[in-house]
Amino acid sequence: MHAIRAEVEHAARCHAKVLLTGESGVGKEVVSRLIHYNSSRANVPLVAINCVGIPESLLESELFGHVRGSFTGAHRDRIGLLEMAHGGTVFLDEVGEMGPRMQALLLRFLETGEIQRVGADRVQPRLDVRVIAATNRDPLADVAAKVFREDLYYRLNVIEITIPPLRARREDIAVLLDHYLRRHAEQHGVAPPVIAADAMKWLVNYEWPGNVRQLRNVVERLIVRRCGSVIGAADLPSIVRGHTAGAADAHARAAAVSGSVAFIGEATGRSVVDTMFDRMVKHRESFWSIVYSPFMVRDLTRSDLRAIITRGLEETAGSYKMLVELFNMDPSDYKRFLNFLRKQECQVPFAAFRAVRSRDRGMPEAHFPASPAGANSALRH
């Protein structure tokens, strides 16, 4: 983390583009603010946008602006976030989730500094905007898979700063716990509690799949519950006491030996995926509460969701209908589940999983259904 702080200081002294990588919740936005507020652009507000939180059809308007009448609901001219950030910095969070069209538009802006508002017939004057982008995906893997433009990657990656997950810097856990205990205690008007030795052992050994964001939420929960002046192991959430570093490492080694089907982004989301999968399969919690809800508030990414579906299809030999049962959903949720995956572009073709079972049984391979109705027919067995 001292090395990362040095990189932040170097980045703050120049105007070069910065690419921040690391798992969800490690603090990429915090780093972007450190860079901005220690730079010569600090007098202009940092403009941040979450690229996965805005539908693709609206993201262009949000970034580049639009003119009146360019689409339904465009009742007046509106400048975009890039124009708002003129002279300052724009933070593009989850830039890896951009579709091909938006990637091309962003690349043009990075090359020329010019933008064209949606519906306009001319380009705007050149803008002076520093771009800091962040992604929790593996950008090189996405480039290799042709889902992220190579030329855009190299445009963004002038300075790359990779922030390690919390489990890779466990010496920071006690410091962060003390910081958030004091902050939330002050917010709620109580004295900061002390963490007992047995509780600290659990907290330090826990894998923290949600990283610093999850740690902050756990601390706030402890403060809100008024656990007393001393927090013991019994006061900790069950998930913290149920998943230690040793157990998670053993699970990861077992998964590697089993030769599970690989997919882009699996490496970056392994701990999150394992935790969510175990909560559904072992603790019988529902997909809608454990996966769907965090995904909709952007605590889980599309990569995480695809990984969870992949894990499930490994267990069900490619059967989406059995997957509904495995993930503790009502059978009537089957079509809703498939439609949700399609809408988020997170459906995983089951041919590879069926191929393994088919070779074992001498059966022909199945094809991925084109619609919920087709899925229902293909998976009826």
C-alpha positions as CSV (number, residue, x, y, z in Angstrom):
1,M,0.0,0.0,0.0
2,H,3.0,2.3,0.5
3,A,4.0,1.6,-3.0
4,I,0.5,2.4,-4.3
5,R,0.6,5.7,-2.4
6,A,3.8,6.5,-4.2
7,E,2.2,5.7,-7.5
8,V,-0.7,8.0,-6.6
9,E,1.7,10.8,-5.8
10,H,3.4,10.3,-9.2
11,A,0.0,10.3,-11.0
12,A,-1.1,13.4,-9.2
13,R,1.9,15.4,-10.5
14,C,0.9,14.9,-14.1
15,H,-2.2,14.8,-16.4
16,A,-1.8,11.3,-17.8
17,K,-4.6,8.9,-18.0
18,V,-4.9,6.3,-15.2
19,L,-6.3,2.8,-15.2
20,L,-7.2,1.4,-11.8
21,T,-7.7,-2.3,-11.5
22,G,-8.7,-4.5,-8.6
23,E,-11.7,-6.4,-7.2
24,S,-14.9,-4.7,-6.3
25,G,-14.7,-2.9,-3.0
26,V,-11.0,-2.5,-2.8
27,G,-11.1,1.3,-2.9
28,K,-10.6,2.3,-6.6
29,E,-12.8,5.3,-6.3
30,V,-10.9,6.4,-3.1
31,V,-7.7,6.2,-5.1
32,S,-9.2,8.2,-8.0
33,R,-10.1,11.0,-5.5
34,L,-6.6,11.0,-4.0
35,I,-5.1,11.5,-7.4
36,H,-7.6,14.3,-8.3
37,Y,-7.5,16.2,-5.1
38,N,-3.7,16.2,-5.0
39,S,-3.4,17.3,-8.6
40,S,-3.4,20.8,-10.1
41,R,-7.0,20.1,-11.2
42,A,-8.3,19.9,-7.6
43,N,-10.1,23.3,-7.9
44,V,-12.6,21.7,-10.4
45,P,-15.0,19.0,-9.0
46,L,-14.2,15.4,-9.8
47,V,-17.0,14.0,-12.0
48,A,-17.7,10.3,-11.5
49,I,-20.0,7.9,-13.4
50,N,-20.6,4.2,-13.0
51,C,-20.7,2.8,-16.5
52,V,-22.6,-0.4,-15.4
53,G,-25.2,1.6,-13.5
54,I,-26.6,3.3,-16.6
55,P,-28.3,1.5,-19.5
56,E,-26.1,1.5,-22.7
57,S,-28.8,3.6,-24.5
58,L,-28.5,6.4,-22.0
59,L,-24.8,6.3,-21.3
60,E,-23.9,8.1,-24.5
61,S,-26.2,11.0,-23.5
62,E,-24.8,11.1,-19.9
63,L,-21.2,11.3,-21.1
64,F,-21.6,13.5,-24.2
65,G,-24.9,15.3,-23.7
66,H,-27.7,15.8,-26.1
67,V,-29.7,18.4,-28.0
68,R,-33.4,19.1,-27.6
69,G,-35.6,16.7,-29.5
70,S,-32.8,14.1,-30.1
71,F,-34.9,11.4,-28.5
72,T,-38.1,11.0,-26.5
73,G,-37.8,12.9,-23.3
74,A,-35.1,15.3,-24.5
75,H,-37.0,18.5,-23.8
76,R,-33.9,20.7,-23.7
77,D,-30.3,20.8,-24.6
78,R,-28.1,19.2,-21.9
79,I,-24.4,19.1,-21.5
80,G,-22.7,15.8,-20.7
81,L,-20.4,14.8,-17.8
82,L,-17.3,15.3,-20.0
83,E,-18.2,18.9,-20.6
84,M,-19.0,19.3,-16.9
85,A,-15.5,18.0,-16.1
86,H,-13.7,20.5,-18.5
87,G,-10.5,21.5,-16.8
88,G,-10.8,18.7,-14.2
89,T,-11.1,14.9,-14.0
90,V,-13.7,12.4,-14.9
91,F,-13.8,9.0,-13.2
92,L,-15.2,6.2,-15.3
93,D,-16.0,3.3,-12.9
94,E,-16.5,-0.2,-14.4
95,V,-15.3,1.0,-17.8
96,G,-14.9,-2.7,-18.8
97,E,-18.7,-3.1,-18.9
98,M,-19.0,-0.6,-21.8
99,G,-20.5,-2.0,-25.0
100,P,-18.6,-1.9,-28.4
101,R,-20.3,1.4,-29.5
102,M,-19.5,3.3,-26.3
103,Q,-15.9,2.0,-26.4
104,A,-15.6,3.4,-29.9
105,L,-17.0,6.8,-28.9
106,L,-14.8,7.0,-25.8
107,L,-11.7,6.1,-27.9
108,R,-12.5,8.9,-30.3
109,F,-12.8,11.4,-27.4
110,L,-9.5,10.2,-25.9
111,E,-7.7,10.6,-29.3
112,T,-9.2,14.0,-30.3
113,G,-10.6,15.6,-27.1
114,E,-13.8,16.4,-29.2
115,I,-17.3,15.3,-28.4
116,Q,-20.6,15.4,-30.4
117,R,-23.8,15.6,-28.4
118,V,-26.5,13.1,-29.2
119,G,-28.6,14.5,-32.1
120,A,-26.2,17.4,-32.8
121,D,-24.8,18.0,-36.3
122,R,-21.5,19.4,-35.2
123,V,-18.7,18.6,-32.8
124,Q,-18.1,20.7,-29.7
125,P,-14.8,22.5,-29.0
126,R,-11.9,20.4,-27.7
127,L,-12.2,19.6,-24.0
128,D,-9.4,19.5,-21.4
129,V,-10.4,16.5,-19.3
130,R,-8.2,14.0,-17.4
131,V,-9.7,10.5,-17.5
132,I,-9.2,8.0,-14.7
133,A,-10.9,4.7,-15.5
134,A,-11.4,1.7,-13.2
135,T,-12.4,-1.9,-13.7
136,N,-12.7,-5.0,-11.5
137,R,-12.2,-7.3,-14.6
138,D,-9.0,-8.5,-16.1
139,P,-8.6,-6.0,-19.0
140,L,-6.0,-8.1,-20.8
141,A,-8.2,-11.2,-20.6
142,D,-11.1,-9.1,-22.0
143,V,-8.8,-7.8,-24.8
144,A,-7.9,-11.4,-25.7
145,A,-11.5,-12.4,-25.6
146,K,-12.4,-9.5,-28.0
147,V,-14.9,-8.0,-25.6
148,F,-12.7,-4.9,-24.9
149,R,-10.9,-2.9,-27.6
150,E,-7.1,-3.3,-27.5
151,D,-6.6,0.3,-28.8
152,L,-8.8,1.7,-26.0
153,Y,-7.0,-0.4,-23.4
154,Y,-3.7,1.1,-24.4
155,R,-5.2,4.6,-24.5
156,L,-6.4,4.3,-21.0
157,N,-3.4,2.4,-19.6
158,V,-0.8,5.2,-19.4
159,I,-0.5,4.7,-15.7
160,E,-1.8,1.5,-14.3
161,I,-2.4,1.0,-10.5
162,T,-3.5,-2.4,-9.3
163,I,-5.1,-2.3,-5.8
164,P,-4.8,-5.7,-4.1
165,P,-7.7,-7.3,-2.3
166,L,-8.0,-7.0,1.4
167,R,-7.1,-10.7,2.0
168,A,-3.7,-10.0,0.4
169,R,-3.0,-7.2,2.9
170,R,-4.3,-8.5,6.2
171,E,-2.1,-6.2,8.2
172,D,-4.4,-3.4,7.1
173,I,-7.5,-5.0,8.6
174,A,-7.0,-4.0,12.2
175,V,-6.2,-0.4,11.1
176,L,-9.3,-0.2,8.9
177,L,-11.5,-1.7,11.7
178,D,-10.3,1.0,14.1
179,H,-10.9,3.7,11.5
180,Y,-14.5,2.6,10.8
181,L,-15.3,1.9,14.4
182,R,-14.4,5.4,15.3
183,R,-16.3,6.9,12.3
184,H,-19.5,5.0,12.8
185,A,-19.4,5.4,16.6
186,E,-19.2,9.1,16.1
187,Q,-22.1,9.1,13.6
188,H,-24.3,7.2,15.9
189,G,-23.3,9.0,19.1
190,V,-21.8,6.1,21.0
191,A,-18.3,5.4,22.4
192,P,-16.1,3.3,20.0
193,P,-16.1,-0.3,21.2
194,V,-13.0,-2.5,21.6
195,I,-12.5,-5.6,19.6
196,A,-11.7,-8.7,21.8
197,A,-8.8,-10.9,20.8
198,D,-11.0,-13.8,19.7
199,A,-13.1,-11.6,17.5
200,M,-10.0,-10.0,16.0
201,K,-8.7,-13.4,15.0
202,W,-11.9,-14.2,13.1
203,L,-11.9,-10.8,11.4
204,V,-8.2,-11.0,10.3
205,N,-8.6,-14.6,9.0
206,Y,-11.8,-13.9,7.1
207,E,-11.5,-13.7,3.3
208,W,-13.5,-10.5,2.9
209,P,-14.8,-11.2,-0.6
210,G,-16.4,-7.7,-0.6
211,N,-13.1,-6.2,0.5
212,V,-13.0,-2.8,2.3
213,R,-16.7,-2.0,1.4
214,Q,-17.8,-5.2,3.1
215,L,-15.6,-4.5,6.2
216,R,-17.1,-1.1,6.5
217,N,-20.6,-2.5,6.4
218,V,-19.8,-5.2,9.0
219,V,-18.5,-2.5,11.3
220,E,-21.6,-0.3,10.9
221,R,-23.8,-3.3,11.6
222,L,-21.9,-3.9,14.9
223,I,-22.3,-0.3,15.9
224,V,-26.0,-0.2,15.1
225,R,-26.6,-3.4,17.0
226,R,-25.0,-1.8,20.1
227,C,-22.9,-4.9,21.0
228,G,-21.5,-3.2,24.0
229,S,-18.1,-1.7,24.9
230,V,-16.3,-5.0,23.9
231,I,-17.0,-6.9,20.7
232,G,-16.5,-10.6,21.1
233,A,-16.6,-13.4,18.5
234,A,-20.2,-14.2,19.4
235,D,-21.1,-10.6,18.2
236,L,-19.7,-11.1,14.7
237,P,-22.0,-12.0,11.7
238,S,-22.2,-15.7,11.1
239,I,-20.6,-15.4,7.6
240,V,-17.4,-14.0,9.2
241,R,-17.2,-16.9,11.6
242,G,-18.0,-19.5,9.0
243,H,-15.5,-18.7,6.2
244,T,-11.8,-18.5,7.3
245,A,-8.8,-18.0,5.1
246,G,-7.8,-21.7,5.4
247,A,-11.2,-22.9,4.4
248,A,-11.4,-20.6,1.4
249,D,-7.9,-21.6,0.3
250,A,-8.8,-25.3,0.5
251,H,-12.0,-24.6,-1.5
252,A,-10.0,-22.8,-4.2
253,R,-7.4,-25.6,-4.4
254,A,-10.2,-28.2,-4.7
255,A,-11.8,-26.1,-7.5
256,A,-8.6,-25.9,-9.4
257,V,-8.0,-29.7,-9.2
258,S,-11.5,-30.4,-10.3
259,G,-10.9,-28.7,-13.7
260,S,-14.0,-26.5,-13.6
261,V,-14.9,-24.7,-16.8
262,A,-13.0,-21.4,-17.1
263,F,-14.5,-18.1,-18.2
264,I,-13.3,-14.5,-18.6
265,G,-13.2,-12.7,-15.3
266,E,-13.2,-15.8,-13.1
267,A,-9.8,-15.0,-11.5
268,T,-11.0,-11.6,-10.3
269,G,-14.2,-12.8,-8.8
270,R,-13.2,-16.1,-7.3
271,S,-13.8,-15.3,-3.6
272,V,-17.1,-13.5,-4.2
273,V,-18.4,-16.3,-6.3
274,D,-17.4,-19.0,-3.8
275,T,-19.1,-17.1,-1.0
276,M,-22.3,-16.5,-2.8
277,F,-22.4,-20.0,-4.2
278,D,-21.9,-21.6,-0.7
279,R,-24.6,-19.4,0.8
280,M,-27.1,-20.7,-1.8
281,V,-26.1,-24.3,-2.0
282,K,-25.0,-25.0,1.6
283,H,-27.0,-22.5,3.6
284,R,-30.1,-22.7,1.4
285,E,-30.5,-18.9,0.8
286,S,-32.3,-17.7,-2.3
287,F,-30.7,-16.4,-5.5
288,W,-33.0,-13.4,-5.5
289,S,-31.7,-12.2,-2.1
290,I,-28.1,-13.3,-2.2
291,V,-27.2,-12.6,-5.8
292,Y,-29.9,-10.6,-7.5
293,S,-30.2,-7.8,-5.0
294,P,-26.4,-7.1,-4.7
295,F,-26.2,-7.2,-8.5
296,M,-28.9,-4.6,-8.9
297,V,-27.1,-2.2,-6.6
298,R,-23.8,-2.9,-8.3
299,D,-22.1,-4.8,-5.5
300,L,-21.7,-7.7,-7.9
301,T,-20.6,-7.4,-11.5
302,R,-21.6,-9.2,-14.6
303,S,-18.4,-11.3,-14.3
304,D,-19.4,-12.4,-10.8
305,L,-22.9,-13.3,-12.0
306,R,-21.6,-15.3,-15.0
307,A,-19.2,-17.1,-12.7
308,I,-22.0,-18.0,-10.3
309,I,-24.1,-19.3,-13.1
310,T,-21.1,-21.3,-14.4
311,R,-20.6,-22.9,-11.0
312,G,-24.3,-23.9,-10.9
313,L,-24.3,-25.4,-14.4
314,E,-21.3,-27.5,-13.4
315,E,-23.4,-28.9,-10.6
316,T,-26.5,-29.5,-12.7
317,A,-24.7,-30.7,-15.9
318,G,-26.0,-27.8,-17.8
319,S,-29.6,-27.9,-16.7
320,Y,-31.1,-24.4,-16.1
321,K,-34.2,-26.0,-14.7
322,M,-32.3,-27.8,-12.0
323,L,-30.3,-24.7,-11.4
324,V,-33.5,-22.9,-10.3
325,E,-33.9,-25.6,-7.7
326,L,-30.2,-25.5,-6.7
327,F,-30.4,-21.8,-6.1
328,N,-33.5,-22.1,-4.0
329,M,-35.9,-20.4,-6.3
330,D,-39.6,-21.3,-6.8
331,P,-40.1,-23.4,-10.0
332,S,-42.4,-20.7,-11.3
333,D,-39.4,-18.3,-11.3
334,Y,-37.8,-20.3,-14.2
335,K,-38.7,-17.9,-17.0
336,R,-38.1,-14.8,-14.9
337,F,-34.6,-16.2,-14.1
338,L,-33.8,-16.8,-17.8
339,N,-35.1,-13.4,-18.9
340,F,-33.1,-11.7,-16.2
341,L,-29.9,-13.5,-17.4
342,R,-30.6,-12.6,-21.0
343,K,-31.4,-8.9,-20.2
344,Q,-28.0,-8.6,-18.4
345,E,-26.2,-10.6,-21.1
346,C,-25.1,-13.1,-18.5
347,Q,-26.5,-16.3,-19.9
348,V,-23.9,-19.1,-20.1
349,P,-24.3,-21.6,-22.9
350,F,-24.7,-25.1,-21.4
351,A,-23.2,-27.1,-24.3
352,A,-19.8,-27.5,-22.6
353,F,-21.4,-28.9,-19.5
354,R,-23.7,-31.2,-21.5
355,A,-20.8,-32.3,-23.6
356,V,-19.1,-33.8,-20.5
357,R,-22.2,-35.7,-19.5
358,S,-22.9,-36.7,-23.1
359,R,-19.5,-38.2,-23.5
360,D,-19.9,-40.2,-20.3
361,R,-23.3,-41.5,-21.4
362,G,-22.8,-41.6,-25.2
363,M,-25.6,-39.0,-25.7
364,P,-25.7,-36.2,-28.3
365,E,-24.9,-32.7,-27.1
366,A,-27.7,-30.1,-26.6
367,H,-27.8,-26.5,-27.8
368,F,-28.4,-23.4,-25.7
369,P,-32.1,-22.4,-25.9
370,A,-32.9,-19.2,-27.9
371,S,-35.9,-18.3,-25.7
372,P,-37.4,-19.3,-22.3
373,A,-39.9,-21.4,-24.1
374,G,-37.0,-23.2,-25.9
375,A,-35.2,-23.6,-22.7
376,N,-38.2,-25.1,-21.1
377,S,-38.5,-27.7,-23.8
378,A,-34.7,-28.4,-24.0
379,L,-34.4,-28.8,-20.2
380,R,-37.7,-30.6,-19.5
381,H,-35.9,-33.8,-18.4
